[in-house]
Amino acid sequence: MPDLTGRTIAITGLTGQVAKPVAIALAQHNDVFGLARFSNPKARGELEAAGVRCITADLGGGDFGDLPTDIDHVIHMAVAKSSDWDADLTANVEGTGLLYHHCRNARSVLHVSSTAVYQPNGHHPFAETDPLGDNHRVPAMSFMPTYSINKIASEGAARTAARLYDLPVTIARLNVPYGHSGGWPLFQLAQVLADQPVPVHTDAPTVYNPIHDDDILAMIPGLLDVAASPATIVNWAGVEQASIEDWCGWFGQLTGHDATFTPTEDVLASVAVDTTRMVELVGPTQVGWRDGMRRLVEHFHPDLELQA
């Protein structure tokens, strides 16, 4: 991977699952500016203690505090999920355009999107050129009704900024991040440990490409390096596919619990992706899903004596 040291880096969404550990790690060798609302003083204190320069910002309002305009790189991970369409479009879409205008002289931008932008299509592994749609129109996602559409729209804002300012951009569509920062599998681990059935889609198995925190951090320099105008678009996911049934079964083997499932159409269906383009651009992920999920259990439940 290209070297990423001695740079000035702006990272948004600092209190989120993915952005926080990324900011803390990059701050060891770079000058990192962290943008968020910082409604939780404890979260801000932890980041500042790690060397992150925290800036209270309002993306939708175009308020970036004292963020320099000559930043080297931008890693945009913030997402508003208030369920208010107007508020979320303002924060996610207008905010993206305003941020990239402010940082239009950057060397490169990593715009973190989601594989939730793809139109559901059974077990088809989505390539970057596949049709987009709204995969959050299910009851289980009723608390995030704006998510998929806002992710698609914010990609449009990023693509426009790349062309308008000749700004090198990579749009990376992330698929099930997990690790020491938590993630969706952690909730399912809790269900397995509580001997509760885990909801899965009736079109079984419910397949994804989970990606570990370690791989997310390791691939950021490469994703910034392949940024271009027009924007580079790539799936960002583990090279191994695994289903919810797979990793919950693995949790059961590790902990001595029986993983059980409740099939329903009211949850997300499979979102497996084709990682060919990612591997060509920045190489494969390194953490296998079984190893990564085992490390998840060990980190959050160090008291458990694992059985596999």
C-alpha positions in Angstrom: 0.0 0.0 0.0 1.1 3.6 -0.5 2.6 5.4 2.5 0.2 7.6 4.5 2.3 9.5 7.0 2.9 13.2 7.6 -0.3 14.2 5.9 -3.2 16.5 6.9 -6.4 14.4 6.8 -10.0 15.4 7.5 -12.3 12.7 8.7 -16.1 13.1 9.2 -18.4 11.1 11.3 -15.8 10.7 14.1 -18.2 9.2 16.7 -19.3 6.4 14.3 -18.3 2.8 14.4 -15.9 2.9 11.5 -14.5 6.4 11.6 -13.4 6.5 15.2 -10.8 3.7 15.2 -9.6 4.9 11.7 -9.1 8.5 13.1 -7.2 7.3 16.2 -4.9 5.0 14.1 -4.2 7.6 11.4 -3.5 10.3 14.1 -0.4 8.4 15.2 1.5 9.5 12.0 -0.6 12.3 10.5 -2.3 15.5 11.4 -5.9 14.4 11.6 -8.9 16.8 11.8 -12.0 15.1 13.0 -15.4 16.6 12.1 -18.6 15.7 14.0 -21.4 17.3 16.1 -19.7 15.9 19.3 -22.8 15.9 21.4 -20.9 13.4 23.7 -18.0 15.2 25.5 -16.5 11.8 26.5 -16.2 10.7 22.9 -14.5 14.0 22.0 -12.1 13.6 25.0 -11.0 10.1 23.9 -10.3 11.3 20.4 -8.4 14.4 21.5 -6.3 12.2 23.9 -5.3 10.2 20.8 -4.1 13.3 19.0 -7.2 14.0 16.8 -8.0 17.7 16.3 -11.7 17.7 16.9 -13.9 20.3 15.1 -17.6 20.7 15.9 -19.1 20.9 12.4 -22.5 21.1 10.7 -22.1 19.6 7.3 -25.5 20.5 6.0 -25.1 24.0 7.2 -21.7 24.3 5.6 -20.0 25.0 8.9 -16.6 23.4 9.0 -15.2 25.4 11.9 -11.5 26.1 11.4 -10.9 23.2 9.1 -8.0 24.3 6.7 -8.9 24.5 3.0 -5.5 23.1 2.0 -6.1 19.6 3.5 -4.2 16.7 1.9 -6.9 14.1 2.1 -10.6 13.8 3.1 -12.2 10.6 4.4 -15.9 11.2 4.4 -17.8 8.7 6.6 -20.5 10.8 8.2 -24.1 9.8 7.6 -27.3 11.3 9.0 -30.1 8.8 9.8 -32.7 10.9 11.5 -35.6 9.5 9.3 -36.5 13.0 8.4 -36.1 13.2 4.6 -35.4 16.9 4.3 -32.9 16.9 7.2 -31.1 13.8 6.0 -30.9 15.0 2.4 -29.5 18.3 3.6 -26.9 16.7 5.8 -25.9 13.9 3.6 -26.2 15.3 0.0 -25.9 19.0 0.3 -23.3 18.5 3.1 -21.2 16.3 0.9 -21.2 19.0 -1.9 -20.3 21.7 0.6 -17.6 19.7 2.2 -15.9 18.9 -1.1 -16.2 22.5 -2.2 -14.4 23.5 1.0 -11.7 20.9 0.4 -11.6 21.2 -3.4 -7.8 21.5 -3.4 -7.2 18.2 -1.6 -4.9 15.5 -3.1 -7.7 12.9 -2.9 -11.0 12.0 -1.3 -12.3 8.7 0.0 -16.1 8.9 0.0 -17.5 6.0 2.0 -20.8 4.7 0.6 -22.5 1.4 1.2 -23.5 -1.7 -0.7 -27.0 -0.8 0.5 -27.2 1.2 -2.7 -27.8 -1.9 -4.9 -31.3 -2.9 -6.0 -32.0 -6.3 -4.3 -31.5 -9.2 -6.6 -31.5 -12.5 -4.7 -28.0 -14.0 -4.5 -26.5 -12.2 -7.4 -23.0 -10.8 -6.4 -23.2 -7.1 -7.1 -20.7 -5.5 -9.4 -20.1 -1.8 -9.4 -22.1 -1.4 -12.6 -25.2 -3.2 -11.4 -28.5 -1.3 -10.9 -29.0 0.8 -7.8 -32.1 0.8 -5.7 -33.5 0.9 -2.1 -32.8 -2.2 -0.1 -34.0 -0.6 3.1 -37.7 -0.8 2.3 -38.3 -3.6 4.8 -39.9 -3.4 8.3 -36.7 -4.3 10.0 -35.1 -1.1 8.5 -38.0 1.2 9.5 -35.6 3.1 11.7 -33.4 3.9 8.7 -35.9 4.7 5.8 -33.7 7.3 4.3 -30.4 5.4 4.3 -30.2 3.8 0.8 -31.6 6.7 -1.1 -29.3 9.2 0.7 -26.3 7.0 0.1 -27.1 7.0 -3.7 -27.7 10.7 -3.7 -24.5 11.5 -1.8 -22.6 9.4 -4.4 -24.0 11.7 -7.0 -22.8 14.8 -5.1 -19.3 13.2 -4.8 -19.3 12.4 -8.5 -20.3 16.0 -9.4 -17.6 17.5 -7.1 -14.9 15.2 -8.7 -15.7 16.6 -12.2 -16.5 20.2 -11.1 -13.3 20.7 -9.2 -11.1 18.1 -10.9 -11.0 16.5 -7.4 -9.7 12.9 -7.3 -12.4 10.9 -5.6 -12.9 7.2 -4.7 -16.4 6.1 -3.9 -16.1 2.9 -1.8 -19.2 0.9 -1.2 -18.7 -0.7 2.2 -20.2 -4.1 3.1 -20.7 -5.2 6.8 -17.8 -3.7 8.7 -17.0 -5.4 12.0 -14.2 -5.9 14.6 -13.1 -4.4 17.8 -15.4 -1.4 17.1 -18.4 -3.7 17.0 -20.7 -3.9 14.0 -23.8 -5.9 12.9 -22.3 -9.3 13.8 -21.9 -8.2 17.4 -25.7 -7.8 17.8 -26.1 -11.3 16.3 -23.5 -12.7 18.7 -25.6 -11.3 21.6 -28.6 -13.1 20.3 -26.7 -16.4 20.0 -25.3 -16.0 23.6 -28.9 -15.3 24.8 -30.2 -18.4 23.0 -32.5 -16.2 20.9 -33.3 -17.0 17.3 -31.5 -14.7 14.8 -33.8 -13.3 12.0 -32.6 -14.3 8.5 -34.2 -13.8 5.1 -36.4 -16.6 3.7 -34.3 -16.6 0.6 -31.5 -18.4 2.5 -28.7 -18.2 3.0 -28.4 -14.5 3.8 -25.0 -13.8 2.3 -22.6 -10.8 2.7 -18.9 -10.0 2.4 -18.0 -8.9 6.0 -14.8 -6.8 6.3 -12.7 -6.6 9.4 -11.5 -3.3 11.0 -7.9 -4.3 10.3 -8.5 -4.6 6.5 -10.5 -1.3 6.5 -7.6 0.6 8.0 -5.0 -1.2 5.8 -6.8 -0.4 2.6 -7.4 3.3 3.1 -4.0 4.5 1.7 -4.6 2.4 -1.5 -8.2 3.7 -1.9 -7.0 7.3 -1.6 -4.2 6.6 -4.1 -6.6 5.3 -6.8 -8.9 8.3 -6.5 -9.6 10.0 -9.8 -11.8 12.5 -11.7 -14.3 11.2 -12.8 -14.6 9.3 -9.5 -13.4 5.8 -9.1 -16.2 3.5 -7.8 -15.4 0.3 -6.0 -16.9 -2.3 -3.7 -15.1 -2.3 -0.3 -15.7 -5.7 1.2 -14.1 -8.9 2.4 -13.0 -11.3 -0.5 -14.7 -14.1 1.3 -18.5 -14.4 1.2 -20.2 -15.5 4.4 -23.9 -15.8 5.4 -25.5 -14.7 8.7 -26.2 -18.4 9.1 -22.5 -19.1 8.7 -21.1 -16.7 11.2 -23.8 -17.3 13.8 -23.2 -21.0 13.5 -19.5 -20.2 14.1 -20.4 -18.2 17.1 -22.3 -21.2 18.4 -19.4 -23.5 17.9 -17.0 -21.1 19.6 -19.3 -20.5 22.6 -21.1 -23.8 23.1 -24.5 -22.3 22.2 -26.9 -23.5 19.5 -27.5 -20.9 16.9 -31.1 -20.9 15.8 -32.8 -18.8 13.1 -36.2 -17.2 12.3 -36.8 -17.0 8.5 -38.7 -13.9 7.5 -39.1 -11.5 4.5 -39.0 -8.5 6.9 -35.2 -8.3 7.1 -32.5 -7.5 4.6 -31.9 -10.0 1.9 -28.4 -11.1 0.7 -26.1 -8.3 -0.3 -23.1 -10.3 -1.6 -20.7 -8.4 -3.8 -18.1 -9.0 -6.5 -14.7 -7.8 -5.2 -12.8 -8.3 -8.5 -12.3 -4.5 -9.1 -11.3 -3.9 -5.5 -8.6 -6.6 -5.7 -7.3 -5.2 -9.0 -7.1 -1.7 -7.5 -5.8 -2.2 -4.0 -5.4 -6.0 -3.4 -7.4 -8.5 -1.4 -8.5 -8.4 2.2 -6.3 -10.4 4.6 -8.5 -11.2 7.6 -10.6 -14.3 7.0 -14.1 -14.1 8.3 -13.7 -17.1 10.8 -10.6 -15.6 12.3 -12.2 -12.1 12.4 -15.4 -13.3 14.0 -13.4 -15.3 16.6 -11.4 -12.2 17.4 -14.8 -10.3 17.8 -15.9 -12.8 20.4 -12.5 -12.7 22.2 -12.5 -8.9 22.4 -16.1 -8.4 23.7 -16.2 -11.6 25.8 -12.7 -12.2 27.2 -14.3 -14.2 30.0 -15.5 -16.9 27.7 -13.5 -20.1 27.2 -13.9 -20.7 23.5 -14.5 -24.3 22.4 -13.3 -24.3 18.8 
